[in-house]
Amino acid sequence: MIKLIVLDVDGTLTDGKLYIDNLGNEMKAFNVKDGLAISQSIKYGVNVAIITGKTSKIVEKRCAELGIKEIRQGIKNKVLELKEIIDKYSLTFDEVAYMGDDLLDLKVMKLCRLSGAPKDSVEEVLNIADFISTKNGGDGAVREFIEMILKSQGIWDKVLSNFESTAQ
């Protein structure tokens, strides 16, 4: 059973483009459908963590909006960082799913029970991914990955019934 979903940011939760204006302000675009899946995952007991190579206040803000508590930024060795997180929560790699898109994600993807990739990931990542989204990074790939996990664990029906119910 997957108890923790770990996500990369640039190229996975975003389209991988870095938008920087003349004043040096950085911008990123996040998909609201990814966000809904993340928040519902957390609500129903499957935790979500972020491990990303870049550092950005935008990521902190988005994670706060979604309820993500484990945010690790500026990370070059994602394996060591994930080991710290799973030790903190007394988990094993067999209880972790990871989605990434580039070479920095390869080692950690190989260790986790389930690995996912957006369809526009680099070839090396696509070659080892257990799940390849029909969507590009930033276009709902994370939503597909999380939805697949929650469906396989019988949680997605609970999510749906919460939104379909007329009695709120």
C-alpha positions as CSV (number, residue, x, y, z in Angstrom):
1,M,0.0,0.0,0.0
2,I,1.3,3.5,-0.9
3,K,1.4,5.7,2.1
4,L,3.5,8.5,0.7
5,I,3.5,10.1,-2.8
6,V,6.7,12.1,-3.5
7,L,6.7,14.7,-6.3
8,D,9.4,16.6,-8.2
9,V,8.3,20.1,-9.2
10,D,9.8,21.5,-12.4
11,G,8.7,19.4,-15.3
12,T,6.3,17.4,-13.1
13,L,4.0,19.7,-11.2
14,T,4.9,22.5,-13.7
15,D,5.7,22.5,-17.4
16,G,9.4,22.8,-16.6
17,K,9.8,26.3,-18.1
18,L,11.4,28.9,-15.9
19,Y,9.6,32.3,-16.3
20,I,11.8,35.1,-15.1
21,D,10.9,38.8,-15.6
22,N,13.4,41.7,-16.0
23,L,13.4,42.3,-12.3
24,G,14.4,38.7,-11.6
25,N,10.9,37.6,-10.4
26,E,10.3,33.9,-11.1
27,M,6.9,32.6,-12.1
28,K,5.6,29.0,-12.3
29,A,2.2,27.7,-13.4
30,F,0.6,24.9,-11.5
31,N,-2.4,22.8,-12.7
32,V,-5.4,23.0,-10.4
33,K,-6.4,19.4,-11.2
34,D,-3.1,18.3,-9.9
35,G,-3.8,20.4,-6.8
36,L,-7.2,18.8,-6.2
37,A,-5.7,15.3,-6.4
38,I,-2.9,16.2,-4.0
39,S,-5.3,17.8,-1.4
40,Q,-7.7,14.8,-1.6
41,S,-4.8,12.4,-1.3
42,I,-3.8,14.1,2.0
43,K,-7.4,14.3,3.2
44,Y,-7.8,10.5,2.8
45,G,-4.5,9.6,4.5
46,V,-2.0,9.3,1.7
47,N,0.7,11.9,2.5
48,V,2.4,13.9,-0.2
49,A,6.0,15.3,-0.1
50,I,8.0,17.5,-2.5
51,I,11.6,17.0,-3.3
52,T,13.0,19.4,-5.8
53,G,16.4,20.6,-7.1
54,K,15.4,24.2,-7.2
55,T,14.4,26.6,-4.4
56,S,11.4,28.8,-4.8
57,K,9.0,30.7,-2.5
58,I,6.3,30.0,-5.1
59,V,6.7,26.3,-4.3
60,E,6.4,27.0,-0.6
61,K,3.2,29.0,-1.2
62,R,1.6,26.3,-3.4
63,C,2.5,23.6,-1.0
64,A,0.9,25.6,1.9
65,E,-2.3,26.0,-0.1
66,L,-2.5,22.2,-0.7
67,G,-1.5,21.1,2.8
68,I,1.8,19.6,1.9
69,K,4.0,19.6,5.0
70,E,7.2,17.9,3.7
71,I,8.9,20.4,1.3
72,R,12.5,19.8,0.5
73,Q,14.0,22.3,-1.9
74,G,17.5,22.9,-3.4
75,I,18.2,19.1,-3.2
76,K,20.9,17.5,-5.3
77,N,20.7,14.0,-3.6
78,K,17.1,13.1,-3.6
79,V,17.8,9.6,-2.3
80,L,19.2,10.9,1.0
81,E,16.4,13.3,1.3
82,L,13.7,10.7,0.8
83,K,15.5,8.4,3.3
84,E,15.2,11.1,5.9
85,I,11.4,11.5,5.2
86,I,10.6,7.8,5.3
87,D,12.6,7.4,8.5
88,K,10.7,10.4,10.0
89,Y,7.4,8.7,9.2
90,S,8.6,5.1,9.9
91,L,7.9,4.0,6.3
92,T,9.8,1.9,3.8
93,F,10.5,2.5,0.1
94,D,7.9,-0.2,-0.5
95,E,5.2,2.3,0.7
96,V,6.4,5.2,-1.5
97,A,5.4,6.3,-5.0
98,Y,7.6,8.9,-6.7
99,M,6.9,11.0,-9.8
100,G,9.7,12.8,-11.7
101,D,10.8,13.8,-15.1
102,D,14.6,14.2,-15.4
103,L,17.9,12.6,-14.7
104,L,18.0,13.9,-11.1
105,D,15.0,11.7,-10.4
106,L,16.4,8.4,-11.7
107,K,18.0,7.0,-8.6
108,V,15.1,7.7,-6.3
109,M,12.6,6.4,-8.8
110,K,14.4,3.0,-8.9
111,L,14.1,2.7,-5.1
112,C,10.4,3.3,-4.7
113,R,7.6,0.8,-5.0
114,L,5.9,2.8,-7.8
115,S,7.4,5.3,-10.1
116,G,5.6,7.7,-12.5
117,A,6.6,10.1,-15.2
118,P,4.9,12.8,-17.3
119,K,4.8,11.8,-20.9
120,D,7.3,14.5,-21.9
121,S,10.0,13.2,-19.4
122,V,13.5,12.4,-20.6
123,E,13.9,9.1,-22.3
124,E,15.9,7.6,-19.4
125,V,13.1,8.3,-17.0
126,L,10.4,7.0,-19.3
127,N,12.4,3.8,-19.7
128,I,12.2,3.0,-16.0
129,A,8.8,4.4,-15.0
130,D,6.1,2.0,-13.9
131,F,3.4,4.6,-14.9
132,I,3.7,7.1,-17.8
133,S,1.0,9.7,-17.8
134,T,-0.9,10.6,-21.0
135,K,-0.2,14.3,-20.0
136,N,2.9,16.4,-20.0
137,G,4.3,17.9,-16.8
138,G,2.2,20.7,-15.5
139,D,-0.8,19.6,-17.6
140,G,-2.4,17.1,-15.2
141,A,0.2,14.3,-15.2
142,V,0.3,14.4,-11.4
143,R,-3.5,14.1,-11.2
144,E,-3.4,11.0,-13.4
145,F,-0.7,9.4,-11.2
146,I,-2.4,10.2,-7.9
147,E,-5.8,9.2,-9.2
148,M,-4.4,5.8,-10.4
149,I,-2.9,5.2,-6.9
150,L,-6.1,6.2,-5.0
151,K,-8.2,4.0,-7.3
152,S,-5.9,1.0,-6.7
153,Q,-6.3,1.5,-3.0
154,G,-10.1,2.0,-3.0
155,I,-9.9,5.7,-2.0
156,W,-11.0,7.4,-5.2
157,D,-14.6,6.3,-4.7
158,K,-14.6,8.1,-1.4
159,V,-13.2,11.2,-3.1
160,L,-16.0,11.0,-5.8
161,S,-18.8,10.4,-3.3
162,N,-17.7,13.5,-1.4
163,F,-18.1,15.6,-4.5
164,E,-21.2,13.9,-5.8
165,S,-23.2,14.0,-2.6
166,T,-25.9,16.6,-2.5
167,A,-26.0,16.6,1.3
168,Q,-23.0,18.7,2.3
